[in-house]
């Protein structure tokens, strides 16, 4: 691979654009790709399990709204994960460039794609566990791709997970209160993403003090008055305190907020 410019910096490594010089695995010669370079030297060596987990899960997946892993290799110092290139970058960065939140008809297009990606993951018994606006990437056609599977897990029984993980603004009450949780934790994160797209900030801020955690635990949030009735209804049904009360992913995709916008698009 011939490496080009830096596309982004993450907590665990940098992402570069690159061109494939030879054919390898899912990559053709001349393909424009993105390569995540993860250091194996201390203090990052402990991340190796997380990296292997990401590769193991992503290499099983194939869906238009899930970022594709195309190849991977390693040397003495780094692991290289070769992925499809998303030239518009993170969804959150896209909103920063616009200098405004998304309008509802823009948000619904992105959100539907993310929900379709989540439906695919859940059909494979995968909980992502770190869904957030900075883990949704956009390609040049504004197609949304779910990325960063470092915390993802394949479950045998729903509601068996106990690991405290995720990003504070997006984690569910059951994770905050250290209860066992299942795929409904991703539904909560979807609610936080949808709210953030239209409001410009998450329903729960990420200051890790007790007050914020108790608000998440109680599902205590306010819906802005400018949200449409259908958007308000969907957000409230996603951000239910009890995971059993949240919509299932197929119900999310059938919700009038998405259906109404779908009709107006034709």
Buried (B, 14 or more C-beta within 10 A) or exposed (E): BEEBEEBBEEEBBBBBBBBBEEEBEBBEEEBEBBBBBBBBEEEBEEBEEBBEBBBEBBBEBEBEBBBBBBBBEEEEEBBBBBBBBBEBBBBBBBBEEEEEBBEBEBBBBBBBBBBBBBBBBBEEBBBBBBBBBBBBBBBEEEBBBBBBBBBBBEBEEBBEBEEEEBBBBBBBBBBBBEBEBBBBBBBBBBBBBBBBBBBBEBBBEEEEEEEBBEBBBEBBBEBBEEBEEBBBBBBBBBBBBEBEEBBEBEEBBEBEBBEBBEEEEE
